[in-house]
Amino acid sequence: MQPIKVWRDVTPAIFRDDIRAAAAPAVMKGLVADWPLVRAARQGDVACVDYLRAMAIGTPVPHVRAAPEAEGRLHYGDDIRAPNFRRSSSPLADFLDALIVESGKSRPDAIAVQGLAAPEHLPEFAGANSLAILPSSVIPRLWIGNAAKVAIHHDPSENVACVGAGRRRFTLFPPDQVGNLYMGPFHITPAGTQVSMVHLTNPDLDRFPRFAGALDAALTAELEPGDAIYIPYQWYHHVEALDVVNVLVNYWWDPARADVGSAWDVLMHGMITLRNLPPDQRRAWRAMFDHYVFLSGGDPAGHLPPHARGILGVSAPPEIAQMRRALIAKLQQAEPQR
């Protein structure tokens, strides 16, 4: 595995024009080193927990707990019917107390709060710990726990993750490695998105031999409190918390047009339709998608005058809305009897 490129003294302009424009993972050293959360963490685990407890309101928060035998891996049970952890909820202050209790054990349970929306549960957090490189409309989410391992997965969005307390090891895989990652089912997931069936920290290459190819393409970095990482859209990543108290703050956002629908829905429909065609028809449709959707040869309507382009030139919001209505009506039609 190769190291992720490290950037220092990142400004909003550098992030926008250099890091995001490159669409490659980037470690941003010391980006949030001045956060009050990071300063509290430097004083110790109890000080860090006390800082968060002082901001928390009393509403219950969901959290997970796995037995010591899971070795921190939040994943599936052996039969892939359910996760290997149990879910519960409690006020955040109670969870933080439990985190300190587990930190004193030689074989602790793995416990974690995952993706906690700060405005709903720690309303003062964003104002005290701001991230200048992103708009204030992008909300922070907190991941709090001990030495847990989040399985390889991807986010359907862009992601900046900031380490507030503890160390974190990130391992990233480009989107084109999906075939080497042995992803799990869509309908049963530990946390809402597909995860790899391979345990990165103990891979079974006899069972999953193509994973060796994914490792050759992987990038990795270990972040200290105050560091941040940019994870581009759809890059797969494994996140390993390395200390007994860890806090990660991440920011998801999607710059894509919201009026054109979900590419995920297109994938689902393609799995129903295109995947079930004969091989020769699949090859024909792959060429069609490459040309008309992925623009492999440039603008497919470039040789036509504007008045003759029809759906090839549709891009304005009213035109998109009209096409969506037509497509929905088509999908709602009863299937013909055969």
Solvent accessible surface area in square Angstrom, and as a share of the most:
residue,aa,sasa,rsa
1,M,112,0.50
2,Q,113,0.50
3,P,103,0.65
4,I,6,0.03
5,K,129,0.55
6,V,72,0.42
7,W,57,0.20
8,R,162,0.59
9,D,125,0.65
10,V,18,0.10
11,T,63,0.37
12,P,62,0.39
13,A,48,0.37
14,I,55,0.28
15,F,4,0.02
16,R,141,0.51
17,D,77,0.40
18,D,66,0.34
19,I,2,0.01
20,R,72,0.26
21,A,75,0.58
22,A,66,0.51
23,A,60,0.47
24,A,44,0.34
25,P,8,0.05
26,A,2,0.01
27,V,5,0.03
28,M,0,0.00
29,K,62,0.26
30,G,37,0.36
31,L,41,0.20
32,V,5,0.03
33,A,29,0.22
34,D,118,0.61
35,W,13,0.04
36,P,34,0.21
37,L,0,0.00
38,V,0,0.00
39,R,115,0.42
40,A,11,0.09
41,A,19,0.15
42,R,144,0.53
43,Q,143,0.64
44,G,30,0.28
45,D,58,0.30
46,V,92,0.53
47,A,28,0.22
48,C,1,0.01
49,V,2,0.01
50,D,65,0.34
51,Y,44,0.17
52,L,1,0.00
53,R,78,0.29
54,A,91,0.71
55,M,22,0.10
56,A,24,0.19
57,I,74,0.37
58,G,60,0.58
59,T,64,0.37
60,P,82,0.52
61,V,0,0.00
62,P,89,0.56
63,H,24,0.11
64,V,7,0.04
65,R,53,0.19
66,A,1,0.00
67,A,45,0.35
68,P,35,0.22
69,E,126,0.56
70,A,19,0.15
71,E,107,0.48
72,G,8,0.07
73,R,38,0.14
74,L,10,0.05
75,H,9,0.04
76,Y,15,0.06
77,G,22,0.22
78,D,158,0.82
79,D,90,0.47
80,I,57,0.29
81,R,187,0.68
82,A,51,0.40
83,P,39,0.24
84,N,48,0.24
85,F,19,0.08
86,R,148,0.54
87,R,139,0.51
88,S,63,0.41
89,S,70,0.45
90,S,25,0.16
91,P,48,0.30
92,L,1,0.00
93,A,31,0.24
94,D,75,0.39
95,F,4,0.02
96,L,0,0.00
97,D,67,0.35
98,A,27,0.21
99,L,1,0.00
100,I,51,0.26
101,V,92,0.53
102,E,6,0.03
103,S,31,0.20
104,G,71,0.68
105,K,99,0.42
106,S,115,0.74
107,R,146,0.53
108,P,45,0.28
109,D,26,0.13
110,A,6,0.05
111,I,3,0.01
112,A,9,0.07
113,V,1,0.01
114,Q,52,0.23
115,G,18,0.17
116,L,7,0.03
117,A,10,0.08
118,A,0,0.00
119,P,67,0.42
120,E,113,0.51
121,H,25,0.11
122,L,0,0.00
123,P,72,0.45
124,E,118,0.53
125,F,0,0.00
126,A,41,0.31
127,G,72,0.69
128,A,45,0.35
129,N,1,0.01
130,S,79,0.51
131,L,18,0.09
132,A,84,0.65
133,I,16,0.08
134,L,18,0.09
135,P,87,0.55
136,S,119,0.77
137,S,95,0.61
138,V,18,0.10
139,I,61,0.31
140,P,5,0.03
141,R,68,0.25
142,L,0,0.00
143,W,52,0.18
144,I,2,0.01
145,G,3,0.03
146,N,6,0.03
147,A,47,0.36
148,A,8,0.06
149,K,32,0.14
150,V,34,0.19
151,A,10,0.08
152,I,0,0.00
153,H,23,0.10
154,H,11,0.05
155,D,12,0.06
156,P,84,0.53
157,S,14,0.09
158,E,13,0.06
159,N,8,0.04
160,V,0,0.00
161,A,1,0.01
162,C,0,0.00
163,V,0,0.00
164,G,0,0.00
165,A,4,0.03
166,G,13,0.12
167,R,80,0.29
168,R,17,0.06
169,R,89,0.33
170,F,2,0.01
171,T,2,0.01
172,L,0,0.00
173,F,0,0.00
174,P,25,0.16
175,P,55,0.35
176,D,115,0.59
177,Q,26,0.12
178,V,74,0.42
179,G,43,0.41
180,N,35,0.18
181,L,0,0.00
182,Y,43,0.16
183,M,36,0.16
184,G,7,0.06
185,P,37,0.23
186,F,83,0.34
187,H,151,0.68
188,I,51,0.26
189,T,29,0.17
190,P,6,0.04
191,A,71,0.55
192,G,69,0.66
193,T,37,0.21
194,Q,23,0.10
195,V,9,0.05
196,S,0,0.00
197,M,33,0.15
198,V,2,0.01
199,H,65,0.29
200,L,23,0.11
201,T,59,0.35
202,N,101,0.52
203,P,47,0.29
204,D,68,0.35
205,L,75,0.37
206,D,140,0.73
207,R,154,0.56
208,F,18,0.07
209,P,81,0.51
210,R,130,0.48
211,F,0,0.00
212,A,44,0.34
213,G,31,0.30
214,A,0,0.00
215,L,41,0.20
216,D,119,0.62
217,A,35,0.27
218,A,0,0.00
219,L,41,0.20
220,T,33,0.19
221,A,18,0.14
222,E,77,0.35
223,L,0,0.00
224,E,77,0.34
225,P,40,0.25
226,G,1,0.01
227,D,6,0.03
228,A,0,0.00
229,I,0,0.00
230,Y,4,0.01
231,I,3,0.02
232,P,6,0.04
233,Y,100,0.38
234,Q,45,0.20
235,W,36,0.13
236,Y,15,0.06
237,H,6,0.02
238,H,9,0.04
239,V,10,0.06
240,E,21,0.09
241,A,5,0.04
242,L,37,0.18
243,D,42,0.22
244,V,67,0.39
245,V,2,0.01
246,N,0,0.00
247,V,1,0.00
248,L,10,0.05
249,V,0,0.00
250,N,3,0.01
251,Y,8,0.03
252,W,84,0.29
253,W,38,0.13
254,D,81,0.42
255,P,84,0.53
256,A,67,0.52
257,R,109,0.40
258,A,102,0.79
259,D,48,0.25
260,V,69,0.39
261,G,32,0.31
262,S,50,0.33
263,A,76,0.59
264,W,100,0.35
265,D,89,0.46
266,V,91,0.52
267,L,85,0.42
268,M,59,0.26
269,H,80,0.36
270,G,17,0.16
271,M,48,0.21
272,I,119,0.60
273,T,54,0.32
274,L,50,0.25
275,R,148,0.54
276,N,112,0.57
277,L,48,0.24
278,P,62,0.39
279,P,78,0.49
280,D,83,0.43
281,Q,81,0.36
282,R,101,0.37
283,R,156,0.57
284,A,57,0.44
285,W,106,0.37
286,R,179,0.65
287,A,63,0.49
288,M,85,0.38
289,F,61,0.25
290,D,58,0.30
291,H,73,0.33
292,Y,100,0.38
293,V,85,0.49
294,F,140,0.58
295,L,95,0.47
296,S,88,0.57
297,G,66,0.63
298,G,36,0.35
299,D,88,0.45
300,P,13,0.08
301,A,1,0.01
302,G,48,0.46
303,H,145,0.65
304,L,52,0.26
305,P,60,0.38
306,P,107,0.67
307,H,165,0.73
308,A,51,0.40
309,R,71,0.26
310,G,56,0.54
311,I,125,0.64
312,L,67,0.33
313,G,40,0.38
314,V,35,0.20
315,S,65,0.42
316,A,42,0.33
317,P,84,0.53
318,P,97,0.61
319,E,74,0.33
320,I,25,0.13
321,A,39,0.30
322,Q,117,0.52
323,M,78,0.35
324,R,102,0.37
325,R,151,0.55
326,A,64,0.50
327,L,103,0.51
328,I,84,0.43
329,A,54,0.42
330,K,131,0.55
331,L,100,0.50
332,Q,140,0.62
333,Q,108,0.48
334,A,96,0.74
335,E,142,0.64
336,P,95,0.60
337,Q,177,0.79
338,R,270,0.99
